[in-house]
Amino acid sequence: MIPLSMARPGETVTIRKITGKDEVRQHLAELGFVVEESVTVVSEIGGNLILQVKDSRIALDRSLANRVLF
């Protein structure tokens, strides 16, 4: 599995696993990052990602993006 931070702009991936403490996983789930959900990388700026999840665009810093694996 590869961390989401390694995905390139324009790439669509399916989440396979989310790591980290319960609070971190819960926070990501509230943002829409759940297993089997498709995520599209809109852009990457300085290691931070803009992601399309469902009908929302969400910004994640590199440390959180490393917790989402595809």
N, CA, C, O and CB atoms as a CASP TS submission, in Angstrom:
PFRMAT TS
TARGET T0000
AUTHOR 0000-0000-0000
METHOD Language model
MODEL 1
PARENT N/A
ATOM      1  N   MET     1       0.844  -1.186   0.000  1.00  0.00           N
ATOM      2  CA  MET     1       0.000   0.000   0.000  1.00  0.00           C
ATOM      3  C   MET     1       0.886   1.246   0.000  1.00  0.00           C
ATOM      4  O   MET     1       1.990   1.248   0.545  1.00  0.00           O
ATOM      5  CB  MET     1      -0.959   0.000   1.226  1.00  0.00           C
ATOM      6  N   ILE     2       0.376   2.291  -0.620  1.00  0.00           N
ATOM      7  CA  ILE     2       1.137   3.527  -0.818  1.00  0.00           C
ATOM      8  C   ILE     2       0.381   4.674  -0.137  1.00  0.00           C
ATOM      9  O   ILE     2      -0.846   4.732  -0.223  1.00  0.00           O
ATOM     10  CB  ILE     2       1.356   3.824  -2.354  1.00  0.00           C
ATOM     11  N   PRO     3       1.097   5.590   0.543  1.00  0.00           N
ATOM     12  CA  PRO     3       0.404   6.729   1.154  1.00  0.00           C
ATOM     13  C   PRO     3      -0.154   7.687   0.096  1.00  0.00           C
ATOM     14  O   PRO     3       0.411   7.847  -0.986  1.00  0.00           O
ATOM     15  CB  PRO     3       1.355   7.484   2.089  1.00  0.00           C
ATOM     16  N   LEU     4      -1.266   8.310   0.440  1.00  0.00           N
ATOM     17  CA  LEU     4      -1.934   9.246  -0.470  1.00  0.00           C
ATOM     18  C   LEU     4      -1.018  10.383  -0.887  1.00  0.00           C
ATOM     19  O   LEU     4      -1.185  10.944  -1.970  1.00  0.00           O
ATOM     20  CB  LEU     4      -3.186   9.810   0.181  1.00  0.00           C
ATOM     21  N   SER     5      -0.056  10.733  -0.050  1.00  0.00           N
ATOM     22  CA  SER     5       0.866  11.821  -0.380  1.00  0.00           C
ATOM     23  C   SER     5       1.717  11.504  -1.609  1.00  0.00           C
ATOM     24  O   SER     5       2.319  12.410  -2.187  1.00  0.00           O
ATOM     25  CB  SER     5       1.769  12.115   0.807  1.00  0.00           C
ATOM     26  N   MET     6       1.779  10.232  -2.019  1.00  0.00           N
ATOM     27  CA  MET     6       2.556   9.833  -3.193  1.00  0.00           C
ATOM     28  C   MET     6       1.742   9.887  -4.497  1.00  0.00           C
ATOM     29  O   MET     6       2.304   9.743  -5.583  1.00  0.00           O
ATOM     30  CB  MET     6       3.098   8.431  -2.991  1.00  0.00           C
ATOM     31  N   ALA     7       0.437  10.092  -4.390  1.00  0.00           N
ATOM     32  CA  ALA     7      -0.410  10.171  -5.587  1.00  0.00           C
ATOM     33  C   ALA     7      -0.128  11.485  -6.325  1.00  0.00           C
ATOM     34  O   ALA     7       0.196  12.496  -5.702  1.00  0.00           O
ATOM     35  CB  ALA     7      -1.926  10.066  -5.207  1.00  0.00           C
ATOM     36  N   ARG     8      -0.251  11.461  -7.627  1.00  0.00           N
ATOM     37  CA  ARG     8       0.024  12.622  -8.473  1.00  0.00           C
ATOM     38  C   ARG     8      -1.267  13.373  -8.804  1.00  0.00           C
ATOM     39  O   ARG     8      -2.344  12.776  -8.808  1.00  0.00           O
ATOM     40  CB  ARG     8       0.732  12.187  -9.768  1.00  0.00           C
ATOM     41  N   PRO     9      -1.168  14.670  -9.081  1.00  0.00           N
ATOM     42  CA  PRO     9      -2.360  15.435  -9.479  1.00  0.00           C
ATOM     43  C   PRO     9      -3.055  14.796 -10.684  1.00  0.00           C
ATOM     44  O   PRO     9      -2.409  14.388 -11.649  1.00  0.00           O
ATOM     45  CB  PRO     9      -1.975  16.891  -9.807  1.00  0.00           C
ATOM     46  N   GLY    10      -4.377  14.719 -10.604  1.00  0.00           N
ATOM     47  CA  GLY    10      -5.178  14.111 -11.657  1.00  0.00           C
ATOM     48  C   GLY    10      -5.437  12.635 -11.434  1.00  0.00           C
ATOM     49  O   GLY    10      -6.286  12.049 -12.105  1.00  0.00           O
ATOM     50  N   GLU    11      -4.717  12.021 -10.498  1.00  0.00           N
ATOM     51  CA  GLU    11      -4.858  10.594 -10.241  1.00  0.00           C
ATOM     52  C   GLU    11      -6.048  10.342  -9.307  1.00  0.00           C
ATOM     53  O   GLU    11      -6.246  11.063  -8.330  1.00  0.00           O
ATOM     54  CB  GLU    11      -3.555  10.022  -9.629  1.00  0.00           C
ATOM     55  N   THR    12      -6.835   9.311  -9.624  1.00  0.00           N
ATOM     56  CA  THR    12      -7.933   8.887  -8.763  1.00  0.00           C
ATOM     57  C   THR    12      -7.560   7.546  -8.152  1.00  0.00           C
ATOM     58  O   THR    12      -7.185   6.611  -8.861  1.00  0.00           O
ATOM     59  CB  THR    12      -9.280   8.794  -9.556  1.00  0.00           C
ATOM     60  N   VAL    13      -7.665   7.460  -6.834  1.00  0.00           N
ATOM     61  CA  VAL    13      -7.293   6.235  -6.122  1.00  0.00           C
ATOM     62  C   VAL    13      -8.441   5.822  -5.203  1.00  0.00           C
ATOM     63  O   VAL    13      -9.322   6.623  -4.889  1.00  0.00           O
ATOM     64  CB  VAL    13      -5.976   6.438  -5.305  1.00  0.00           C
ATOM     65  N   THR    14      -8.416   4.570  -4.781  1.00  0.00           N
ATOM     66  CA  THR    14      -9.397   4.045  -3.838  1.00  0.00           C
ATOM     67  C   THR    14      -8.696   3.781  -2.517  1.00  0.00           C
ATOM     68  O   THR    14      -7.674   3.095  -2.477  1.00  0.00           O
ATOM     69  CB  THR    14     -10.075   2.749  -4.382  1.00  0.00           C
ATOM     70  N   ILE    15      -9.236   4.317  -1.446  1.00  0.00           N
ATOM     71  CA  ILE    15      -8.640   4.165  -0.118  1.00  0.00           C
ATOM     72  C   ILE    15      -8.725   2.702   0.311  1.00  0.00           C
ATOM     73  O   ILE    15      -9.786   2.083   0.231  1.00  0.00           O
ATOM     74  CB  ILE    15      -9.350   5.085   0.920  1.00  0.00           C
ATOM     75  N   ARG    16      -7.607   2.160   0.764  1.00  0.00           N
ATOM     76  CA  ARG    16      -7.540   0.771   1.229  1.00  0.00           C
ATOM     77  C   ARG    16      -7.438   0.675   2.741  1.00  0.00           C
ATOM     78  O   ARG    16      -7.957  -0.268   3.338  1.00  0.00           O
ATOM     79  CB  ARG    16      -6.360   0.066   0.597  1.00  0.00           C
ATOM     80  N   LYS    17      -6.756   1.667   3.385  1.00  0.00           N
ATOM     81  CA  LYS    17      -6.543   1.611   4.836  1.00  0.00           C
ATOM     82  C   LYS    17      -6.257   3.012   5.350  1.00  0.00           C
ATOM     83  O   LYS    17      -5.691   3.846   4.643  1.00  0.00           O
ATOM     84  CB  LYS    17      -5.374   0.643   5.199  1.00  0.00           C
ATOM     85  N   ILE    18      -6.659   3.258   6.594  1.00  0.00           N
ATOM     86  CA  ILE    18      -6.349   4.526   7.255  1.00  0.00           C
ATOM     87  C   ILE    18      -5.666   4.189   8.567  1.00  0.00           C
ATOM     88  O   ILE    18      -6.203   3.436   9.379  1.00  0.00           O
ATOM     89  CB  ILE    18      -7.642   5.403   7.487  1.00  0.00           C
ATOM     90  N   THR    19      -4.470   4.753   8.776  1.00  0.00           N
ATOM     91  CA  THR    19      -3.687   4.450   9.969  1.00  0.00           C
ATOM     92  C   THR    19      -3.717   5.622  10.937  1.00  0.00           C
ATOM     93  O   THR    19      -4.206   6.701  10.605  1.00  0.00           O
ATOM     94  CB  THR    19      -2.239   4.107   9.594  1.00  0.00           C
ATOM     95  N   GLY    20      -3.193   5.403  12.128  1.00  0.00           N
ATOM     96  CA  GLY    20      -3.100   6.474  13.120  1.00  0.00           C
ATOM     97  C   GLY    20      -3.967   6.188  14.328  1.00  0.00           C
ATOM     98  O   GLY    20      -4.633   5.156  14.411  1.00  0.00           O
ATOM     99  N   LYS    21      -3.944   7.123  15.262  1.00  0.00           N
ATOM    100  CA  LYS    21      -4.739   7.012  16.475  1.00  0.00           C
ATOM    101  C   LYS    21      -6.219   7.107  16.140  1.00  0.00           C
ATOM    102  O   LYS    21      -6.596   7.577  15.067  1.00  0.00           O
ATOM    103  CB  LYS    21      -4.345   8.099  17.486  1.00  0.00           C
ATOM    104  N   ASP    22      -7.057   6.655  17.075  1.00  0.00           N
ATOM    105  CA  ASP    22      -8.505   6.679  16.863  1.00  0.00           C
ATOM    106  C   ASP    22      -9.011   8.079  16.519  1.00  0.00           C
ATOM    107  O   ASP    22      -9.880   8.232  15.661  1.00  0.00           O
ATOM    108  CB  ASP    22      -9.222   6.163  18.104  1.00  0.00           C
ATOM    109  N   GLU    23      -8.466   9.107  17.190  1.00  0.00           N
ATOM    110  CA  GLU    23      -8.931  10.479  16.944  1.00  0.00           C
ATOM    111  C   GLU    23      -8.625  10.907  15.510  1.00  0.00           C
ATOM    112  O   GLU    23      -9.441  11.568  14.868  1.00  0.00           O
ATOM    113  CB  GLU    23      -8.275  11.460  17.941  1.00  0.00           C
ATOM    114  N   VAL    24      -7.453  10.531  15.014  1.00  0.00           N
ATOM    115  CA  VAL    24      -7.045  10.898  13.655  1.00  0.00           C
ATOM    116  C   VAL    24      -7.946  10.180  12.640  1.00  0.00           C
ATOM    117  O   VAL    24      -8.434  10.796  11.693  1.00  0.00           O
ATOM    118  CB  VAL    24      -5.541  10.540  13.409  1.00  0.00           C
ATOM    119  N   ARG    25      -8.161   8.879  12.844  1.00  0.00           N
ATOM    120  CA  ARG    25      -9.004   8.120  11.923  1.00  0.00           C
ATOM    121  C   ARG    25     -10.441   8.641  11.932  1.00  0.00           C
ATOM    122  O   ARG    25     -11.086   8.703  10.886  1.00  0.00           O
ATOM    123  CB  ARG    25      -8.982   6.633  12.287  1.00  0.00           C
ATOM    124  N   GLN    26     -10.941   9.014  13.111  1.00  0.00           N
ATOM    125  CA  GLN    26     -12.298   9.556  13.224  1.00  0.00           C
ATOM    126  C   GLN    26     -12.402  10.891  12.479  1.00  0.00           C
ATOM    127  O   GLN    26     -13.376  11.136  11.768  1.00  0.00           O
ATOM    128  CB  GLN    26     -12.689   9.738  14.714  1.00  0.00           C
ATOM    129  N   HIS    27     -11.399  11.746  12.647  1.00  0.00           N
ATOM    130  CA  HIS    27     -11.390  13.052  11.975  1.00  0.00           C
ATOM    131  C   HIS    27     -11.404  12.872  10.451  1.00  0.00           C
ATOM    132  O   HIS    27     -12.159  13.543   9.748  1.00  0.00           O
ATOM    133  CB  HIS    27     -10.148  13.879  12.408  1.00  0.00           C
ATOM    134  N   LEU    28     -10.565  11.964   9.951  1.00  0.00           N
ATOM    135  CA  LEU    28     -10.526  11.711   8.509  1.00  0.00           C
ATOM    136  C   LEU    28     -11.846  11.134   8.017  1.00  0.00           C
ATOM    137  O   LEU    28     -12.304  11.479   6.928  1.00  0.00           O
ATOM    138  CB  LEU    28      -9.378  10.760   8.163  1.00  0.00           C
ATOM    139  N   ALA    29     -12.465  10.253   8.811  1.00  0.00           N
ATOM    140  CA  ALA    29     -13.758   9.680   8.430  1.00  0.00           C
ATOM    141  C   ALA    29     -14.829  10.764   8.335  1.00  0.00           C
ATOM    142  O   ALA    29     -15.675  10.727   7.441  1.00  0.00           O
ATOM    143  CB  ALA    29     -14.186   8.603   9.439  1.00  0.00           C
ATOM    144  N   GLU    30     -14.794  11.724   9.251  1.00  0.00           N
ATOM    145  CA  GLU    30     -15.759  12.830   9.212  1.00  0.00           C
ATOM    146  C   GLU    30     -15.580  13.692   7.971  1.00  0.00           C
ATOM    147  O   GLU    30     -16.532  14.313   7.497  1.00  0.00           O
ATOM    148  CB  GLU    30     -15.624  13.694  10.461  1.00  0.00           C
ATOM    149  N   LEU    31     -14.356  13.731   7.443  1.00  0.00           N
ATOM    150  CA  LEU    31     -14.090  14.492   6.213  1.00  0.00           C
ATOM    151  C   LEU    31     -14.451  13.696   4.959  1.00  0.00           C
ATOM    152  O   LEU    31     -14.447  14.242   3.856  1.00  0.00           O
ATOM    153  CB  LEU    31     -12.618  14.902   6.156  1.00  0.00           C
ATOM    154  N   GLY    32     -14.762  12.408   5.124  1.00  0.00           N
ATOM    155  CA  GLY    32     -15.142  11.585   3.981  1.00  0.00           C
ATOM    156  C   GLY    32     -14.100  10.563   3.570  1.00  0.00           C
ATOM    157  O   GLY    32     -14.296   9.833   2.598  1.00  0.00           O
ATOM    158  N   PHE    33     -12.994  10.501   4.298  1.00  0.00           N
ATOM    159  CA  PHE    33     -11.929   9.548   3.975  1.00  0.00           C
ATOM    160  C   PHE    33     -12.213   8.228   4.676  1.00  0.00           C
ATOM    161  O   PHE    33     -11.803   8.023   5.819  1.00  0.00           O
ATOM    162  CB  PHE    33     -10.533  10.101   4.389  1.00  0.00           C
ATOM    163  N   VAL    34     -12.920   7.330   3.983  1.00  0.00           N
ATOM    164  CA  VAL    34     -13.253   6.016   4.522  1.00  0.00           C
ATOM    165  C   VAL    34     -12.781   4.952   3.533  1.00  0.00           C
ATOM    166  O   VAL    34     -12.606   5.231   2.347  1.00  0.00           O
ATOM    167  CB  VAL    34     -14.788   5.890   4.794  1.00  0.00           C
ATOM    168  N   VAL    35     -12.579   3.744   4.025  1.00  0.00           N
ATOM    169  CA  VAL    35     -12.110   2.642   3.191  1.00  0.00           C
ATOM    170  C   VAL    35     -13.091   2.401   2.050  1.00  0.00           C
ATOM    171  O   VAL    35     -14.306   2.451   2.243  1.00  0.00           O
ATOM    172  CB  VAL    35     -11.928   1.358   4.031  1.00  0.00           C
ATOM    173  N   GLU    36     -12.556   2.139   0.862  1.00  0.00           N
ATOM    174  CA  GLU    36     -13.291   1.881  -0.388  1.00  0.00           C
ATOM    175  C   GLU    36     -13.846   3.153  -1.042  1.00  0.00           C
ATOM    176  O   GLU    36     -14.551   3.064  -2.047  1.00  0.00           O
ATOM    177  CB  GLU    36     -14.433   0.923  -0.116  1.00  0.00           C
ATOM    178  N   GLU    37     -13.543   4.321  -0.495  1.00  0.00           N
ATOM    179  CA  GLU    37     -13.972   5.585  -1.110  1.00  0.00           C
ATOM    180  C   GLU    37     -12.947   6.014  -2.152  1.00  0.00           C
ATOM    181  O   GLU    37     -11.745   5.864  -1.935  1.00  0.00           O
ATOM    182  CB  GLU    37     -14.157   6.699  -0.035  1.00  0.00           C
ATOM    183  N   SER    38     -13.408   6.544  -3.276  1.00  0.00           N
ATOM    184  CA  SER    38     -12.511   7.060  -4.305  1.00  0.00           C
ATOM    185  C   SER    38     -12.146   8.507  -3.991  1.00  0.00           C
ATOM    186  O   SER    38     -12.987   9.301  -3.569  1.00  0.00           O
ATOM    187  CB  SER    38     -13.161   6.955  -5.706  1.00  0.00           C
ATOM    188  N   VAL    39     -10.876   8.830  -4.205  1.00  0.00           N
ATOM    189  CA  VAL    39     -10.350  10.172  -3.945  1.00  0.00           C
ATOM    190  C   VAL    39      -9.551  10.593  -5.164  1.00  0.00           C
ATOM    191  O   VAL    39      -8.753   9.816  -5.687  1.00  0.00           O
ATOM    192  CB  VAL    39      -9.465  10.210  -2.643  1.00  0.00           C
ATOM    193  N   THR    40      -9.764  11.830  -5.622  1.00  0.00           N
ATOM    194  CA  THR    40      -9.003  12.365  -6.748  1.00  0.00           C
ATOM    195  C   THR    40      -8.098  13.485  -6.250  1.00  0.00           C
ATOM    196  O   THR    40      -8.536  14.377  -5.524  1.00  0.00           O
ATOM    197  CB  THR    40      -9.951  12.878  -7.870  1.00  0.00           C
ATOM    198  N   VAL    41      -6.834  13.427  -6.650  1.00  0.00           N
ATOM    199  CA  VAL    41      -5.887  14.480  -6.293  1.00  0.00           C
ATOM    200  C   VAL    41      -6.089  15.629  -7.284  1.00  0.00           C
ATOM    201  O   VAL    41      -5.858  15.467  -8.482  1.00  0.00           O
ATOM    202  CB  VAL    41      -4.391  13.951  -6.312  1.00  0.00           C
ATOM    203  N   VAL    42      -6.518  16.781  -6.785  1.00  0.00           N
ATOM    204  CA  VAL    42      -6.745  17.945  -7.632  1.00  0.00           C
ATOM    205  C   VAL    42      -5.432  18.673  -7.870  1.00  0.00           C
ATOM    206  O   VAL    42      -5.093  19.001  -9.007  1.00  0.00           O
ATOM    207  CB  VAL    42      -7.782  18.893  -6.997  1.00  0.00           C
ATOM    208  N   SER    43      -4.687  18.926  -6.782  1.00  0.00           N
ATOM    209  CA  SER    43      -3.384  19.578  -6.919  1.00  0.00           C
ATOM    210  C   SER    43      -2.529  19.288  -5.695  1.00  0.00           C
ATOM    211  O   SER    43      -3.012  18.818  -4.665  1.00  0.00           O
ATOM    212  CB  SER    43      -3.547  21.101  -7.113  1.00  0.00           C
ATOM    213  N   GLU    44      -1.244  19.584  -5.844  1.00  0.00           N
ATOM    214  CA  GLU    44      -0.273  19.369  -4.771  1.00  0.00           C
ATOM    215  C   GLU    44       0.618  20.600  -4.707  1.00  0.00           C
ATOM    216  O   GLU    44       1.232  20.993  -5.699  1.00  0.00           O
ATOM    217  CB  GLU    44       0.575  18.060  -5.006  1.00  0.00           C
ATOM    218  N   ILE    45       0.678  21.204  -3.519  1.00  0.00           N
ATOM    219  CA  ILE    45       1.480  22.410  -3.342  1.00  0.00           C
ATOM    220  C   ILE    45       2.335  22.233  -2.097  1.00  0.00           C
ATOM    221  O   ILE    45       1.809  22.180  -0.985  1.00  0.00           O
ATOM    222  CB  ILE    45       0.579  23.686  -3.231  1.00  0.00           C
ATOM    223  N   GLY    46       3.638  22.141  -2.273  1.00  0.00           N
ATOM    224  CA  GLY    46       4.553  22.019  -1.153  1.00  0.00           C
ATOM    225  C   GLY    46       4.303  20.796  -0.284  1.00  0.00           C
ATOM    226  O   GLY    46       4.535  20.839   0.924  1.00  0.00           O
ATOM    227  N   GLY    47       3.835  19.707  -0.881  1.00  0.00           N
ATOM    228  CA  GLY    47       3.571  18.488  -0.129  1.00  0.00           C
ATOM    229  C   GLY    47       2.164  18.405   0.419  1.00  0.00           C
ATOM    230  O   GLY    47       1.737  17.342   0.871  1.00  0.00           O
ATOM    231  N   ASN    48       1.432  19.513   0.387  1.00  0.00           N
ATOM    232  CA  ASN    48       0.037  19.511   0.834  1.00  0.00           C
ATOM    233  C   ASN    48      -0.862  19.228  -0.361  1.00  0.00           C
ATOM    234  O   ASN    48      -0.571  19.649  -1.480  1.00  0.00           O
ATOM    235  CB  ASN    48      -0.344  20.868   1.504  1.00  0.00           C
ATOM    236  N   LEU    49      -1.964  18.509  -0.116  1.00  0.00           N
ATOM    237  CA  LEU    49      -2.823  18.060  -1.211  1.00  0.00           C
ATOM    238  C   LEU    49      -4.199  18.709  -1.162  1.00  0.00           C
ATOM    239  O   LEU    49      -4.762  18.923  -0.089  1.00  0.00           O
ATOM    240  CB  LEU    49      -2.968  16.553  -1.174  1.00  0.00           C
ATOM    241  N   ILE    50      -4.733  19.018  -2.341  1.00  0.00           N
ATOM    242  CA  ILE    50      -6.133  19.382  -2.489  1.00  0.00           C
ATOM    243  C   ILE    50      -6.795  18.148  -3.102  1.00  0.00           C
ATOM    244  O   ILE    50      -6.395  17.686  -4.170  1.00  0.00           O
ATOM    245  CB  ILE    50      -6.335  20.697  -3.389  1.00  0.00           C
ATOM    246  N   LEU    51      -7.806  17.623  -2.420  1.00  0.00           N
ATOM    247  CA  LEU    51      -8.419  16.358  -2.825  1.00  0.00           C
ATOM    248  C   LEU    51      -9.907  16.520  -3.072  1.00  0.00           C
ATOM    249  O   LEU    51     -10.581  17.290  -2.389  1.00  0.00           O
ATOM    250  CB  LEU    51      -8.183  15.289  -1.767  1.00  0.00           C
ATOM    251  N   GLN    52     -10.414  15.790  -4.052  1.00  0.00           N
ATOM    252  CA  GLN    52     -11.845  15.734  -4.324  1.00  0.00           C
ATOM    253  C   GLN    52     -12.364  14.451  -3.690  1.00  0.00           C
ATOM    254  O   GLN    52     -11.984  13.352  -4.095  1.00  0.00           O
ATOM    255  CB  GLN    52     -12.154  15.785  -5.874  1.00  0.00           C
ATOM    256  N   VAL    53     -13.238  14.596  -2.688  1.00  0.00           N
ATOM    257  CA  VAL    53     -13.844  13.456  -2.011  1.00  0.00           C
ATOM    258  C   VAL    53     -15.344  13.651  -2.078  1.00  0.00           C
ATOM    259  O   VAL    53     -15.874  14.639  -1.571  1.00  0.00           O
ATOM    260  CB  VAL    53     -13.344  13.318  -0.525  1.00  0.00           C
ATOM    261  N   LYS    54     -16.032  12.698  -2.709  1.00  0.00           N
ATOM    262  CA  LYS    54     -17.467  12.821  -2.942  1.00  0.00           C
ATOM    263  C   LYS    54     -17.696  14.154  -3.670  1.00  0.00           C
ATOM    264  O   LYS    54     -17.151  14.351  -4.757  1.00  0.00           O
ATOM    265  CB  LYS    54     -18.287  12.749  -1.582  1.00  0.00           C
ATOM    266  N   ASP    55     -18.484  15.067  -3.102  1.00  0.00           N
ATOM    267  CA  ASP    55     -18.748  16.343  -3.783  1.00  0.00           C
ATOM    268  C   ASP    55     -17.990  17.505  -3.150  1.00  0.00           C
ATOM    269  O   ASP    55     -18.352  18.663  -3.357  1.00  0.00           O
ATOM    270  CB  ASP    55     -20.241  16.643  -3.770  1.00  0.00           C
ATOM    271  N   SER    56     -16.948  17.212  -2.386  1.00  0.00           N
ATOM    272  CA  SER    56     -16.211  18.253  -1.673  1.00  0.00           C
ATOM    273  C   SER    56     -14.743  18.262  -2.048  1.00  0.00           C
ATOM    274  O   SER    56     -14.173  17.235  -2.415  1.00  0.00           O
ATOM    275  CB  SER    56     -16.355  18.068  -0.177  1.00  0.00           C
ATOM    276  N   ARG    57     -14.140  19.437  -1.951  1.00  0.00           N
ATOM    277  CA  ARG    57     -12.690  19.559  -2.090  1.00  0.00           C
ATOM    278  C   ARG    57     -12.124  19.827  -0.715  1.00  0.00           C
ATOM    279  O   ARG    57     -12.580  20.719   0.000  1.00  0.00           O
ATOM    280  CB  ARG    57     -12.292  20.690  -3.099  1.00  0.00           C
ATOM    281  N   ILE    58     -11.119  19.040  -0.350  1.00  0.00           N
ATOM    282  CA  ILE    58     -10.549  19.118   0.988  1.00  0.00           C
ATOM    283  C   ILE    58      -9.039  19.224   0.876  1.00  0.00           C
ATOM    284  O   ILE    58      -8.423  18.554   0.047  1.00  0.00           O
ATOM    285  CB  ILE    58     -10.954  17.892   1.842  1.00  0.00           C
ATOM    286  N   ALA    59      -8.442  20.066   1.714  1.00  0.00           N
ATOM    287  CA  ALA    59      -6.988  20.196   1.763  1.00  0.00           C
ATOM    288  C   ALA    59      -6.464  19.357   2.927  1.00  0.00           C
ATOM    289  O   ALA    59      -6.985  19.425   4.041  1.00  0.00           O
ATOM    290  CB  ALA    59      -6.557  21.694   1.911  1.00  0.00           C
ATOM    291  N   LEU    60      -5.430  18.568   2.654  1.00  0.00           N
ATOM    292  CA  LEU    60      -4.769  17.780   3.698  1.00  0.00           C
ATOM    293  C   LEU    60      -3.287  18.087   3.680  1.00  0.00           C
ATOM    294  O   LEU    60      -2.680  18.185   2.613  1.00  0.00           O
ATOM    295  CB  LEU    60      -5.016  16.258   3.503  1.00  0.00           C
ATOM    296  N   ASP    61      -2.699  18.240   4.862  1.00  0.00           N
ATOM    297  CA  ASP    61      -1.251  18.412   4.900  1.00  0.00           C
ATOM    298  C   ASP    61      -0.589  17.045   4.721  1.00  0.00           C
ATOM    299  O   ASP    61      -1.242  16.004   4.795  1.00  0.00           O
ATOM    300  CB  ASP    61      -0.799  19.084   6.239  1.00  0.00           C
ATOM    301  N   ARG    62       0.705  17.074   4.487  1.00  0.00           N
ATOM    302  CA  ARG    62       1.433  15.835   4.181  1.00  0.00           C
ATOM    303  C   ARG    62       1.301  14.800   5.307  1.00  0.00           C
ATOM    304  O   ARG    62       1.167  13.609   5.023  1.00  0.00           O
ATOM    305  CB  ARG    62       2.916  16.144   3.934  1.00  0.00           C
ATOM    306  N   SER    63       1.334  15.222   6.566  1.00  0.00           N
ATOM    307  CA  SER    63       1.282  14.257   7.671  1.00  0.00           C
ATOM    308  C   SER    63      -0.040  13.495   7.694  1.00  0.00           C
ATOM    309  O   SER    63      -0.053  12.294   7.963  1.00  0.00           O
ATOM    310  CB  SER    63       1.489  14.972   9.006  1.00  0.00           C
ATOM    311  N   LEU    64      -1.149  14.175   7.416  1.00  0.00           N
ATOM    312  CA  LEU    64      -2.434  13.473   7.359  1.00  0.00           C
ATOM    313  C   LEU    64      -2.543  12.633   6.095  1.00  0.00           C
ATOM    314  O   LEU    64      -3.075  11.523   6.136  1.00  0.00           O
ATOM    315  CB  LEU    64      -3.594  14.470   7.426  1.00  0.00           C
ATOM    316  N   ALA    65      -2.052  13.140   4.984  1.00  0.00           N
ATOM    317  CA  ALA    65      -2.104  12.382   3.735  1.00  0.00           C
ATOM    318  C   ALA    65      -1.292  11.088   3.842  1.00  0.00           C
ATOM    319  O   ALA    65      -1.626  10.101   3.187  1.00  0.00           O
ATOM    320  CB  ALA    65      -1.584  13.238   2.570  1.00  0.00           C
ATOM    321  N   ASN    66      -0.244  11.076   4.647  1.00  0.00           N
ATOM    322  CA  ASN    66       0.546   9.871   4.852  1.00  0.00           C
ATOM    323  C   ASN    66      -0.209   8.792   5.615  1.00  0.00           C
ATOM    324  O   ASN    66       0.169   7.621   5.564  1.00  0.00           O
ATOM    325  CB  ASN    66       1.809  10.211   5.584  1.00  0.00           C
ATOM    326  N   ARG    67      -1.269   9.168   6.319  1.00  0.00           N
ATOM    327  CA  ARG    67      -2.059   8.210   7.087  1.00  0.00           C
ATOM    328  C   ARG    67      -3.087   7.472   6.226  1.00  0.00           C
ATOM    329  O   ARG    67      -3.604   6.429   6.624  1.00  0.00           O
ATOM    330  CB  ARG    67      -2.762   8.921   8.225  1.00  0.00           C
ATOM    331  N   VAL    68      -3.378   8.021   5.048  1.00  0.00           N
ATOM    332  CA  VAL    68      -4.355   7.412   4.138  1.00  0.00           C
ATOM    333  C   VAL    68      -3.597   6.600   3.111  1.00  0.00           C
ATOM    334  O   VAL    68      -2.762   7.143   2.388  1.00  0.00           O
ATOM    335  CB  VAL    68      -5.253   8.492   3.446  1.00  0.00           C
ATOM    336  N   LEU    69      -3.873   5.309   3.035  1.00  0.00           N
ATOM    337  CA  LEU    69      -3.158   4.409   2.129  1.00  0.00           C
ATOM    338  C   LEU    69      -4.076   3.912   1.026  1.00  0.00           C
ATOM    339  O   LEU    69      -5.258   3.645   1.246  1.00  0.00           O
ATOM    340  CB  LEU    69      -2.570   3.222   2.899  1.00  0.00           C
ATOM    341  N   PHE    70      -3.492   3.792  -0.187  1.00  0.00           N
ATOM    342  CA  PHE    70      -4.247   3.233  -1.304  1.00  0.00           C
ATOM    343  C   PHE    70      -3.484   2.094  -1.935  1.00  0.00           C
ATOM    344  O   PHE    70      -3.959   1.492  -2.898  1.00  0.00           O
ATOM    345  CB  PHE    70      -4.551   4.306  -2.348  1.00  0.00           C
TER
END
